[in-house]
Every structure is written in C-alpha cells, then in structure tokens.
Amino acid sequence: MRISASRLAPTTIQTVFLALLAIGVVSTPSRADTGIVSAVVSKGGFIVGFGGGRGTLILHGHSYPLVIGGMSFGATIGLSTAHLRGHAYQIRTPNDIEGTYSAIGAGVAVVAGGGSVRLRNIKGVVLELAGTRVGVEFSIAMSGVTVRLR
C-alpha cells in the first residue's frame, strides 16, 4: 500500500496542531477572580486589642461562611463593631481566602464612624473592605487578621 505525500502532510499538520493546542490548554495559568465579602467584626481592648466575627464570601455564585479573628498591638482603647463589605481580589478558589492578613492601620470611631481597610494574605489575596463602625475606639495598631472557612 502506498501513501501519497499530499495525504500524509495534512495528517501530520493536524497532529502537530492538536499537540500544541493540548500543551497550551494544560500550561495556561488559572485565572484569578474577584469575590464579594461581607463581615461583622467586634473589637475591644486596652493596649492589646482582640476581635472576632463572622462573614460571607461569595465566589462563582456560591456563598461560603467565614470566621474572622484578630489581634492588634499598639495604641488600642475602646470597643466597637464594624459592618464591612467589599471585595476579595486575586482569589482562585474559596480556600485561598484562608490565612492571616496583615496591614498597618489607624482609625478612630466614636458613636458612629466609617473606614476602610486593605489587607493581604500570603497567598496573594487582597481584601478591600469598607463600612461603618459603632462604638468607641481609638487605634493606631499593627493588626493580624485571620480568616478561615466555617
């Protein structure tokens, strides 16, 4: 049986094309997305502040409950509750939101106030949250916020 060169060329080209396509699909990095985060966090202390709360991550149309904890050390006096809402950037899976976030922040809330915070964890997830605080608190502190899935 004899195979002509004109018949072999398209088959070889198709095979090479499919192989390159498969390599491209496999090596494509996963795309980071943006999730929506809402949280209610209470904080109190004198010099050393402690806080905690609960929240929700909405990612890819699914809702994931969160547990939020944290500690700050520095000039912290008072007690307040914050109602926060914002975004989680550079998140690929819900598990990416878990970890310890850090930021240096300063803020004052008396009776009712507002504020925003930008935090980052070791996985590269950035939380940008804003909202209102109720209570009395003065803080200029280094914070460590821990977020985990409930």
MARMARBA-786250 format. One record per residue: residue in three letters; x, y, z of N, C-alpha, C, CB in turn. Coordinates in steps of 0.02 Angstrom, whole numbers. Glycine has a CB too. Layout:
N
+------+--------+--------+--------+--------+--------+--------+--------+--------+--------+--------+--------+--------+
: type :    n.u :    n.v :    n.w :   ca.u :   ca.v :   ca.w :    c.u :    c.v :    c.w :   cb.u :   cb.v :   cb.w :
+------+--------+--------+--------+--------+--------+--------+--------+--------+--------+--------+--------+--------+
:  Ala :      X :      Y :      Z :      X :      Y :      Z :      X :      Y :      Z :      X :      Y :      Z :
...
+------+--------+--------+--------+--------+--------+--------+--------+--------+--------+--------+--------+--------+
***
This chain:
150
+------+--------+--------+--------+--------+--------+--------+--------+--------+--------+--------+--------+--------+
: type :    n.u :    n.v :    n.w :   ca.u :   ca.v :   ca.w :    c.u :    c.v :    c.w :   cb.u :   cb.v :   cb.w :
+------+--------+--------+--------+--------+--------+--------+--------+--------+--------+--------+--------+--------+
:  Met :     42 :    -59 :      0 :      0 :      0 :      0 :     44 :     61 :      0 :    -48 :      0 :     60 :
:  Arg :     27 :    107 :    -41 :     66 :    167 :    -49 :     27 :    228 :    -24 :     86 :    176 :   -122 :
:  Ile :     61 :    270 :     19 :     29 :    330 :     46 :     61 :    389 :     11 :     37 :    336 :    124 :
:  Ser :     19 :    431 :    -18 :     47 :    489 :    -53 :     68 :    543 :     -3 :     -5 :    517 :   -104 :
:  Ala :    117 :    583 :    -23 :    143 :    637 :     19 :     89 :    689 :     33 :    204 :    670 :    -13 :
:  Ser :     45 :    701 :    -15 :     -7 :    752 :     -6 :    -58 :    730 :     47 :    -43 :    766 :    -72 :
:  Arg :    -67 :    664 :     55 :   -113 :    640 :    106 :    -81 :    638 :    175 :   -137 :    570 :     86 :
:  Leu :    -17 :    628 :    180 :     19 :    624 :    243 :     27 :    693 :    275 :     87 :    592 :    232 :
:  Ala :     39 :    743 :    234 :     52 :    811 :    260 :     -6 :    838 :    302 :     65 :    858 :    203 :
:  Pro :    -69 :    835 :    279 :   -123 :    861 :    322 :   -130 :    823 :    388 :   -189 :    859 :    284 :
:  Thr :   -120 :    758 :    387 :   -125 :    719 :    449 :    -70 :    739 :    498 :   -121 :    644 :    433 :
:  Thr :     -9 :    747 :    474 :     47 :    768 :    516 :     35 :    838 :    544 :    113 :    766 :    477 :
:  Ile :     12 :    883 :    502 :     -2 :    951 :    523 :    -57 :    952 :    576 :    -22 :    996 :    463 :
:  Gln :   -109 :    912 :    566 :   -164 :    908 :    615 :   -139 :    881 :    682 :   -221 :    864 :    588 :
:  Thr :    -96 :    831 :    679 :    -69 :    802 :    741 :    -27 :    852 :    779 :    -27 :    740 :    725 :
:  Val :     16 :    888 :    743 :     58 :    939 :    774 :     14 :    995 :    804 :    109 :    968 :    723 :
:  Phe :    -36 :   1016 :    767 :    -81 :   1069 :    790 :   -117 :   1047 :    854 :   -132 :   1087 :    736 :
:  Leu :   -143 :    986 :    855 :   -179 :    961 :    914 :   -132 :    955 :    974 :   -211 :    894 :    900 :
:  Ala :    -70 :    934 :    962 :    -21 :    930 :   1017 :     -5 :    998 :   1046 :     44 :    896 :    993 :
:  Leu :      4 :   1047 :   1003 :     18 :   1116 :   1026 :    -42 :   1144 :   1063 :     36 :   1162 :    967 :
:  Leu :   -101 :   1130 :   1039 :   -162 :   1153 :   1072 :   -168 :   1123 :   1142 :   -224 :   1136 :   1030 :
:  Ala :   -154 :   1058 :   1148 :   -157 :   1024 :   1213 :   -106 :   1053 :   1261 :   -146 :    949 :   1205 :
:  Ile :    -46 :   1068 :   1238 :      5 :   1097 :   1281 :    -17 :   1166 :   1304 :     73 :   1102 :   1244 :
:  Gly :    -47 :   1205 :   1260 :    -70 :   1272 :   1278 :   -126 :   1270 :   1329 :    -95 :   1308 :   1216 :
:  Val :   -171 :   1222 :   1323 :   -226 :   1216 :   1371 :   -199 :   1195 :   1440 :   -278 :   1165 :   1346 :
:  Val :   -152 :   1149 :   1441 :   -125 :   1124 :   1504 :    -83 :   1177 :   1539 :    -84 :   1061 :   1492 :
:  Ser :    -46 :   1216 :   1502 :      0 :   1263 :   1534 :    -30 :   1332 :   1547 :     60 :   1271 :   1491 :
:  Thr :    -93 :   1342 :   1529 :   -125 :   1406 :   1542 :   -135 :   1415 :   1617 :   -192 :   1412 :   1505 :
:  Pro :   -109 :   1470 :   1647 :   -118 :   1480 :   1719 :   -191 :   1492 :   1735 :    -75 :   1539 :   1743 :
:  Ser :   -211 :   1471 :   1795 :   -280 :   1481 :   1815 :   -292 :   1556 :   1826 :   -296 :   1442 :   1880 :
:  Arg :   -351 :   1576 :   1809 :   -369 :   1647 :   1811 :   -392 :   1666 :   1881 :   -423 :   1663 :   1759 :
:  Ala :   -365 :   1720 :   1906 :   -386 :   1746 :   1972 :   -451 :   1784 :   1963 :   -331 :   1792 :   2004 :
:  Asp :   -495 :   1777 :   2011 :   -560 :   1809 :   2009 :   -568 :   1858 :   2067 :   -616 :   1757 :   2011 :
:  Thr :   -626 :   1888 :   2069 :   -643 :   1934 :   2124 :   -706 :   1907 :   2158 :   -654 :   2007 :   2098 :
:  Gly :   -704 :   1903 :   2223 :   -762 :   1882 :   2262 :   -789 :   1941 :   2302 :   -744 :   1825 :   2309 :
:  Ile :   -849 :   1933 :   2327 :   -881 :   1984 :   2369 :   -878 :   1959 :   2441 :   -955 :   1998 :   2346 :
:  Val :   -858 :   2004 :   2487 :   -851 :   1986 :   2557 :   -893 :   2034 :   2599 :   -777 :   1988 :   2580 :
:  Ser :   -929 :   2006 :   2646 :   -964 :   2047 :   2696 :   -948 :   2017 :   2764 :  -1042 :   2050 :   2683 :
:  Ala :   -942 :   2060 :   2815 :   -923 :   2037 :   2881 :   -948 :   2084 :   2935 :   -847 :   2029 :   2886 :
:  Val :   -960 :   2055 :   2994 :   -974 :   2094 :   3054 :   -921 :   2073 :   3105 :  -1048 :   2082 :   3081 :
:  Val :   -881 :   2122 :   3126 :   -824 :   2108 :   3170 :   -828 :   2154 :   3230 :   -756 :   2116 :   3133 :
:  Ser :   -821 :   2125 :   3290 :   -819 :   2164 :   3351 :   -747 :   2164 :   3378 :   -868 :   2137 :   3405 :
:  Lys :   -727 :   2220 :   3406 :   -658 :   2227 :   3431 :   -658 :   2267 :   3495 :   -613 :   2260 :   3377 :
:  Gly :   -614 :   2248 :   3540 :   -607 :   2286 :   3602 :   -539 :   2275 :   3633 :   -662 :   2267 :   3651 :
:  Gly :   -519 :   2321 :   3675 :   -456 :   2311 :   3709 :   -427 :   2374 :   3738 :   -407 :   2282 :   3662 :
:  Phe :   -373 :   2363 :   3773 :   -333 :   2417 :   3801 :   -260 :   2397 :   3790 :   -349 :   2428 :   3878 :
:  Ile :   -225 :   2433 :   3749 :   -157 :   2419 :   3725 :   -159 :   2360 :   3676 :   -109 :   2404 :   3784 :
:  Val :   -179 :   2302 :   3700 :   -186 :   2244 :   3655 :   -260 :   2235 :   3641 :   -155 :   2179 :   3686 :
:  Gly :   -279 :   2235 :   3577 :   -349 :   2227 :   3559 :   -362 :   2158 :   3530 :   -370 :   2280 :   3509 :
:  Phe :   -422 :   2133 :   3543 :   -443 :   2069 :   3517 :   -509 :   2079 :   3481 :   -448 :   2015 :   3573 :
:  Gly :   -518 :   2042 :   3428 :   -581 :   2047 :   3392 :   -600 :   1982 :   3358 :   -577 :   2102 :   3341 :
:  Gly :   -661 :   1980 :   3336 :   -685 :   1920 :   3301 :   -752 :   1933 :   3272 :   -687 :   1861 :   3348 :
:  Gly :   -771 :   1890 :   3226 :   -836 :   1897 :   3195 :   -849 :   1844 :   3143 :   -843 :   1965 :   3164 :
:  Arg :   -899 :   1856 :   3106 :   -920 :   1809 :   3053 :   -931 :   1848 :   2989 :   -984 :   1769 :   3074 :
:  Gly :   -926 :   1812 :   2934 :   -937 :   1844 :   2870 :   -955 :   1794 :   2817 :   -875 :   1882 :   2849 :
:  Thr :   -958 :   1818 :   2755 :   -977 :   1777 :   2698 :   -935 :   1797 :   2638 :  -1052 :   1785 :   2682 :
:  Leu :   -911 :   1746 :   2603 :   -878 :   1755 :   2538 :   -925 :   1730 :   2485 :   -809 :   1718 :   2535 :
:  Ile :   -936 :   1770 :   2433 :   -975 :   1748 :   2375 :   -926 :   1745 :   2317 :  -1036 :   1797 :   2360 :
:  Leu :   -918 :   1684 :   2291 :   -871 :   1672 :   2236 :   -901 :   1622 :   2187 :   -803 :   1645 :   2263 :
:  His :   -900 :   1639 :   2124 :   -927 :   1596 :   2071 :   -999 :   1577 :   2085 :   -884 :   1533 :   2064 :
:  Gly :  -1038 :   1622 :   2113 :  -1108 :   1610 :   2126 :  -1124 :   1568 :   2187 :  -1137 :   1577 :   2068 :
:  His :  -1074 :   1551 :   2226 :  -1084 :   1512 :   2287 :  -1067 :   1554 :   2348 :  -1042 :   1446 :   2285 :
:  Ser :  -1100 :   1539 :   2403 :  -1089 :   1575 :   2466 :  -1051 :   1531 :   2514 :  -1157 :   1598 :   2496 :
:  Tyr :   -997 :   1559 :   2544 :   -955 :   1522 :   2591 :   -952 :   1560 :   2657 :   -884 :   1511 :   2562 :
:  Pro :   -974 :   1529 :   2713 :   -970 :   1564 :   2778 :   -898 :   1569 :   2802 :  -1013 :   1527 :   2830 :
:  Leu :   -882 :   1624 :   2835 :   -815 :   1638 :   2859 :   -815 :   1650 :   2935 :   -786 :   1699 :   2823 :
:  Val :   -759 :   1633 :   2966 :   -746 :   1650 :   3035 :   -686 :   1697 :   3035 :   -733 :   1586 :   3080 :
:  Ile :   -692 :   1753 :   3070 :   -640 :   1804 :   3069 :   -616 :   1815 :   3140 :   -665 :   1871 :   3038 :
:  Gly :   -550 :   1815 :   3149 :   -521 :   1828 :   3214 :   -462 :   1875 :   3206 :   -498 :   1762 :   3249 :
:  Gly :   -442 :   1905 :   3259 :   -386 :   1950 :   3251 :   -361 :   1978 :   3316 :   -403 :   2005 :   3207 :
:  Met :   -302 :   2008 :   3310 :   -270 :   2038 :   3368 :   -232 :   2099 :   3343 :   -223 :   1988 :   3404 :
:  Ser :   -230 :   2150 :   3382 :   -190 :   2209 :   3365 :   -148 :   2228 :   3426 :   -235 :   2269 :   3342 :
:  Phe :    -91 :   2256 :   3412 :    -47 :   2277 :   3466 :    -25 :   2348 :   3451 :     14 :   2229 :   3474 :
:  Gly :    -33 :   2392 :   3499 :    -15 :   2462 :   3490 :    -63 :   2503 :   3531 :    -18 :   2483 :   3415 :
:  Ala :    -76 :   2563 :   3510 :   -121 :   2608 :   3546 :   -193 :   2590 :   3529 :   -106 :   2682 :   3530 :
:  Thr :   -223 :   2546 :   3568 :   -292 :   2524 :   3558 :   -330 :   2535 :   3623 :   -295 :   2450 :   3535 :
:  Ile :   -384 :   2573 :   3618 :   -426 :   2584 :   3677 :   -498 :   2585 :   3653 :   -407 :   2651 :   3713 :
:  Gly :   -541 :   2546 :   3685 :   -612 :   2550 :   3669 :   -644 :   2485 :   3648 :   -623 :   2600 :   3617 :
:  Leu :   -705 :   2491 :   3622 :   -745 :   2435 :   3600 :   -787 :   2459 :   3541 :   -790 :   2407 :   3657 :
:  Ser :   -786 :   2420 :   3486 :   -826 :   2440 :   3428 :   -846 :   2378 :   3388 :   -787 :   2489 :   3384 :
:  Thr :   -897 :   2387 :   3346 :   -919 :   2335 :   3300 :   -920 :   2366 :   3231 :   -990 :   2307 :   3319 :
:  Ala :   -891 :   2330 :   3183 :   -888 :   2355 :   3114 :   -930 :   2310 :   3069 :   -814 :   2356 :   3089 :
:  His :   -967 :   2343 :   3025 :  -1006 :   2308 :   2973 :   -970 :   2324 :   2908 :  -1083 :   2332 :   2972 :
:  Leu :   -936 :   2274 :   2880 :   -893 :   2285 :   2823 :   -918 :   2249 :   2761 :   -822 :   2262 :   2839 :
:  Arg :   -904 :   2278 :   2704 :   -921 :   2248 :   2640 :   -868 :   2268 :   2590 :   -993 :   2270 :   2615 :
:  Gly :   -851 :   2223 :   2546 :   -801 :   2239 :   2495 :   -785 :   2180 :   2451 :   -738 :   2263 :   2528 :
:  His :   -722 :   2179 :   2429 :   -702 :   2128 :   2380 :   -640 :   2090 :   2402 :   -689 :   2161 :   2313 :
:  Ala :   -635 :   2029 :   2378 :   -575 :   1988 :   2385 :   -547 :   1981 :   2314 :   -591 :   1917 :   2417 :
:  Tyr :   -488 :   2010 :   2303 :   -456 :   2009 :   2238 :   -402 :   1954 :   2235 :   -425 :   2078 :   2221 :
:  Gln :   -387 :   1932 :   2175 :   -335 :   1882 :   2164 :   -351 :   1816 :   2197 :   -267 :   1907 :   2188 :
:  Ile :   -415 :   1796 :   2196 :   -436 :   1734 :   2228 :   -455 :   1684 :   2173 :   -497 :   1746 :   2276 :
:  Arg :   -430 :   1624 :   2179 :   -444 :   1572 :   2129 :   -494 :   1521 :   2154 :   -379 :   1537 :   2109 :
:  Thr :   -487 :   1501 :   2218 :   -533 :   1453 :   2248 :   -554 :   1481 :   2316 :   -500 :   1382 :   2256 :
:  Pro :   -609 :   1456 :   2344 :   -630 :   1481 :   2410 :   -576 :   1471 :   2463 :   -693 :   1445 :   2432 :
:  Asn :   -537 :   1418 :   2459 :   -484 :   1405 :   2509 :   -430 :   1459 :   2509 :   -452 :   1338 :   2496 :
:  Asp :   -422 :   1495 :   2454 :   -372 :   1548 :   2450 :   -384 :   1604 :   2501 :   -369 :   1578 :   2381 :
:  Ile :   -446 :   1613 :   2522 :   -462 :   1667 :   2568 :   -436 :   1652 :   2639 :   -537 :   1680 :   2571 :
:  Glu :   -423 :   1588 :   2653 :   -399 :   1570 :   2720 :   -328 :   1593 :   2730 :   -404 :   1494 :   2730 :
:  Gly :   -314 :   1615 :   2792 :   -246 :   1635 :   2809 :   -245 :   1696 :   2854 :   -206 :   1649 :   2747 :
:  Thr :   -185 :   1719 :   2868 :   -175 :   1778 :   2909 :   -162 :   1837 :   2864 :   -118 :   1768 :   2959 :
:  Tyr :   -199 :   1889 :   2875 :   -193 :   1951 :   2837 :   -159 :   2003 :   2880 :   -262 :   1977 :   2812 :
:  Ser :   -122 :   2047 :   2850 :    -90 :   2099 :   2889 :    -95 :   2166 :   2854 :    -16 :   2081 :   2903 :
:  Ala :    -97 :   2217 :   2895 :    -98 :   2286 :   2872 :    -80 :   2330 :   2931 :   -168 :   2306 :   2842 :
:  Ile :    -56 :   2390 :   2916 :    -45 :   2439 :   2968 :   -100 :   2490 :   2958 :     27 :   2472 :   2964 :
:  Gly :   -140 :   2502 :   3011 :   -196 :   2547 :   3003 :   -203 :   2595 :   3061 :   -259 :   2508 :   2996 :
:  Ala :   -237 :   2649 :   3049 :   -252 :   2697 :   3101 :   -324 :   2719 :   3091 :   -203 :   2758 :   3099 :
:  Gly :   -361 :   2724 :   3145 :   -430 :   2746 :   3138 :   -460 :   2765 :   3204 :   -471 :   2693 :   3106 :
:  Val :   -513 :   2804 :   3201 :   -550 :   2825 :   3260 :   -624 :   2816 :   3246 :   -533 :   2898 :   3281 :
:  Ala :   -661 :   2786 :   3292 :   -733 :   2781 :   3285 :   -764 :   2801 :   3352 :   -755 :   2708 :   3265 :
:  Val :   -806 :   2851 :   3351 :   -842 :   2873 :   3410 :   -915 :   2875 :   3392 :   -816 :   2943 :   3436 :
:  Val :   -956 :   2837 :   3428 :  -1027 :   2828 :   3417 :  -1040 :   2796 :   3348 :  -1064 :   2895 :   3423 :
:  Ala :  -1028 :   2830 :   3295 :  -1036 :   2800 :   3228 :   -983 :   2830 :   3183 :  -1107 :   2813 :   3199 :
:  Gly :   -951 :   2788 :   3146 :   -899 :   2812 :   3101 :   -890 :   2764 :   3044 :   -833 :   2822 :   3137 :
:  Gly :   -847 :   2781 :   2998 :   -835 :   2738 :   2941 :   -761 :   2729 :   2931 :   -867 :   2767 :   2878 :
:  Gly :   -745 :   2685 :   2888 :   -675 :   2674 :   2873 :   -666 :   2620 :   2821 :   -637 :   2656 :   2937 :
:  Ser :   -605 :   2611 :   2800 :   -590 :   2559 :   2752 :   -523 :   2527 :   2770 :   -589 :   2587 :   2680 :
:  Val :   -512 :   2468 :   2744 :   -451 :   2432 :   2759 :   -431 :   2392 :   2697 :   -459 :   2385 :   2821 :
:  Arg :   -366 :   2385 :   2688 :   -338 :   2344 :   2633 :   -290 :   2295 :   2666 :   -302 :   2388 :   2578 :
:  Leu :   -305 :   2230 :   2658 :   -266 :   2177 :   2690 :   -243 :   2127 :   2636 :   -308 :   2141 :   2744 :
:  Arg :   -188 :   2093 :   2651 :   -161 :   2043 :   2604 :   -137 :   1982 :   2642 :   -104 :   2073 :   2562 :
:  Asn :   -151 :   1922 :   2614 :   -125 :   1861 :   2646 :    -67 :   1833 :   2605 :   -181 :   1808 :   2652 :
:  Ile :    -37 :   1780 :   2629 :     23 :   1752 :   2597 :      8 :   1722 :   2529 :     54 :   1700 :   2643 :
:  Lys :    -55 :   1704 :   2516 :    -75 :   1676 :   2452 :    -86 :   1730 :   2399 :   -139 :   1634 :   2460 :
:  Gly :    -80 :   1793 :   2420 :    -89 :   1849 :   2373 :   -159 :   1876 :   2369 :    -68 :   1827 :   2306 :
:  Val :   -205 :   1849 :   2408 :   -274 :   1875 :   2408 :   -274 :   1943 :   2443 :   -323 :   1825 :   2444 :
:  Val :   -306 :   1991 :   2412 :   -311 :   2059 :   2439 :   -384 :   2072 :   2457 :   -285 :   2112 :   2388 :
:  Leu :   -395 :   2089 :   2521 :   -462 :   2108 :   2543 :   -465 :   2184 :   2547 :   -479 :   2077 :   2612 :
:  Glu :   -513 :   2213 :   2513 :   -527 :   2285 :   2519 :   -597 :   2291 :   2546 :   -519 :   2323 :   2449 :
:  Leu :   -601 :   2312 :   2608 :   -665 :   2315 :   2643 :   -678 :   2386 :   2668 :   -667 :   2266 :   2702 :
:  Ala :   -741 :   2406 :   2668 :   -760 :   2471 :   2694 :   -827 :   2463 :   2729 :   -764 :   2525 :   2637 :
:  Gly :   -840 :   2508 :   2775 :   -904 :   2504 :   2810 :   -907 :   2551 :   2868 :   -917 :   2434 :   2833 :
:  Thr :   -954 :   2537 :   2912 :   -965 :   2581 :   2969 :   -947 :   2544 :   3033 :  -1038 :   2605 :   2972 :
:  Arg :   -925 :   2583 :   3082 :   -910 :   2557 :   3149 :   -955 :   2593 :   3199 :   -835 :   2566 :   3167 :
:  Val :   -978 :   2556 :   3247 :  -1018 :   2584 :   3301 :   -983 :   2568 :   3367 :  -1092 :   2556 :   3300 :
:  Gly :   -977 :   2618 :   3410 :   -944 :   2608 :   3474 :   -893 :   2662 :   3485 :   -911 :   2539 :   3478 :
:  Val :   -848 :   2651 :   3532 :   -795 :   2699 :   3547 :   -729 :   2662 :   3543 :   -805 :   2733 :   3616 :
:  Glu :   -687 :   2683 :   3497 :   -622 :   2651 :   3490 :   -573 :   2700 :   3460 :   -627 :   2587 :   3447 :
:  Phe :   -513 :   2699 :   3485 :   -457 :   2735 :   3456 :   -402 :   2684 :   3445 :   -433 :   2795 :   3502 :
:  Ser :   -375 :   2681 :   3385 :   -321 :   2633 :   3375 :   -270 :   2659 :   3324 :   -349 :   2567 :   3351 :
:  Ile :   -208 :   2648 :   3341 :   -152 :   2655 :   3294 :   -112 :   2591 :   3307 :   -108 :   2723 :   3306 :
:  Ala :   -126 :   2541 :   3269 :   -100 :   2475 :   3287 :    -82 :   2434 :   3226 :   -151 :   2438 :   3328 :
:  Met :    -36 :   2388 :   3237 :    -19 :   2337 :   3188 :    -68 :   2281 :   3199 :     56 :   2313 :   3194 :
:  Ser :   -102 :   2259 :   3146 :   -154 :   2209 :   3153 :   -136 :   2144 :   3118 :   -220 :   2236 :   3126 :
:  Gly :   -161 :   2090 :   3145 :   -157 :   2025 :   3112 :   -227 :   1995 :   3112 :   -106 :   1978 :   3148 :
:  Val :   -256 :   1988 :   3054 :   -325 :   1963 :   3049 :   -321 :   1893 :   3018 :   -369 :   2012 :   3006 :
:  Thr :   -356 :   1846 :   3050 :   -358 :   1778 :   3025 :   -427 :   1763 :   2998 :   -338 :   1727 :   3080 :
:  Val :   -429 :   1736 :   2937 :   -492 :   1719 :   2905 :   -490 :   1645 :   2888 :   -505 :   1762 :   2841 :
:  Arg :   -545 :   1610 :   2904 :   -549 :   1540 :   2885 :   -621 :   1524 :   2865 :   -525 :   1494 :   2942 :
:  Leu :   -628 :   1472 :   2825 :   -695 :   1448 :   2806 :   -726 :   1413 :   2865 :   -691 :   1402 :   2744 :
:  Arg :   -789 :   1424 :   2874 :   -825 :   1392 :   2930 :   -851 :   1325 :   2909 :   -883 :   1436 :   2955 :
+------+--------+--------+--------+--------+--------+--------+--------+--------+--------+--------+--------+--------+
***
